[in-house]
Amino acid sequence: MSYVEKFMNVKIQNESASGQKIQAQHNLGKNTCKERMIKLFDTGSFIELGGMISNDGAGVVTGYGTVNRRLVYAYSQDYTVDGGAINSVNANKIASLMDMSVKMGAPLVQILDSAGAKITEGLDILGAYGKILKRNAQNSGVIPQITLVMGPCEGLAALSATMGDFVIITKENSSLCVTPSSKLTDKEKIFIDSKDYSDGESVNQNGSAHIIAENEEEAIETARKILSYIPSNNMDNSPLSAEDMGLNMPKEKLNNIADNENYDIYEIINEISDKESFLEINKKWGQTVFTGLSKINGTTVGILGTNKNIKKGILNIKGIDKLIKFVKVCDGFNIPIISLVDTKGLEIDLKQEKDGMALEASKLLYTLSEATVPKISLIIGEIYGAAYALLASKEVSFDICYAWPSAKISLLAPEDMTKVLFREEIVSSENPRDEEKKIISEHMNEMTNPYVAAEKGYVDDIIMPAETKQRLFAVVDMLGSKREIKYPKKHGSILI
């Protein structure tokens, strides 16, 4: 028998043996590992690596190809082979692929669908996972790591998953947790559904997963979209995309929005972004703020800010943590940051203070100050005191600060400023409450007028809302050659 005949016989036997398992995978509404790879990569570009490694390596498919004509590496766990269980051999396949992706300076996509570890290997499994986790950590901030959770992802695998810069999970069939429900005590099971804490909705709300997709096709398409926004590595720039400059006209709709205190922040984002380009990250976690990638005239930007329609856009610990993580990703991959601000400030809450609001706020301030990418703040509404320092201040973090004419900027909230500056006048009046309201009404404009901040140099320019897109693009373009000299050090001592 020739080598070709032997090869074909083995291939036929393997396909026959796995046919039923593949059908079972399809019955669950899940694609096979190779089907997922084919959908991820450009047509005909996927090339498998290590496909002939012994049977113990068959639980994962590794390879490379192009996504939007750019080199990308990926591995996909094969649930039809021992439930995609991790063992020493397939861990070595994954580690080898991760080493190659960082050598080539190309993104890595992890497609996870595994029942766990092959426990018959004993302590060797800890070493197997260790190889993957070490590379996740070492490669963080060097190459983009995108995680697609397409099935169960538990234990140490969950740690690898959440080290990704972008974690996408599907609504059905996927779970992401360190401790499986089978390990919960009976008392805990009384208060929690066996899947409530690990399914797509839950891990999206707690920040473990950044995006929840309806199905695998949407998850893979989202990964492809992210790859079209971000650079291949930390030394590269984001890919440019075509934009019809005819659409780059003044957006008169923004003038109307600026006059309406009950505006929708997403309307503003859509007006200053290229058509349908905004991709929100961590939508359901820390909802008083928003974060997302977008395009302005084909240039990738990271947009963050406060959502006034939810608790008046106040900053709490969850929201601050969400902003910190997003800023780190943008700074790591040379993505300019735009901050859209309209907030009453930090949440006034005893529990927030006990949980460490001061420390969390200082982390955000440090992270933004440390970031060397272009940073532009745009004050579209209210901003007072600490919130100004965190999300808008040139003196602390930002290169350029713009404001709309509707902006209100002050050291303290106007009500608090009034009580301090006009205390004697209010107290000595016959009706202090009425007097306080009267004084606030009379002095509101002078206390919060953005032109006062512009005269002092704290705001670079007051811009017309309709011209926002053009002005933001112009300053992003101007800051494109930005360089910062830093003091030599390993890292700061503020824990992020």
ABEGO torsion letter per residue (X at the ends): XBAAAAAAAAAAAAAAAAAAAAAAAAAAGBBBAAAAAAAABBBGABBBBGAABBAAAAABBBEBBBBGGBBBBBBBBBAABGGGBBBAAAAAAAAAAAAAAAAAGBBBBBBBBBAEBBAAAEAAAAAAAAAAAAAAAAABGABBBBBBBABBBBEAAAAAAAABABBBBBABGBBBBABBAAABBAAAAAABBAAAAABAAAAAAAGABABBBABAAAAAAAAAAAAAABBABAABBBBBBBBBAAABBBBAAAAAAAABAABBAAAAAAAABBBGABBBBGAABGAABBBBBBBBGGBBBBBBEBBAABGGGBBBAAAAAAAAAAAAAAAAAGBBBBBBBBBAEBBBBAAAAAAGAAAAAAAAAAAAAABABBBBBBBABBBBEAAAAAAABAAAABABBBBBAABBBBABBAAAAAAAAAAAAAAABABAAAAAAAAAAAAAAAAABAAAAAAAGABABBBBAAAAAAAAAAAAAAAAABBBBBBBBABBABBX
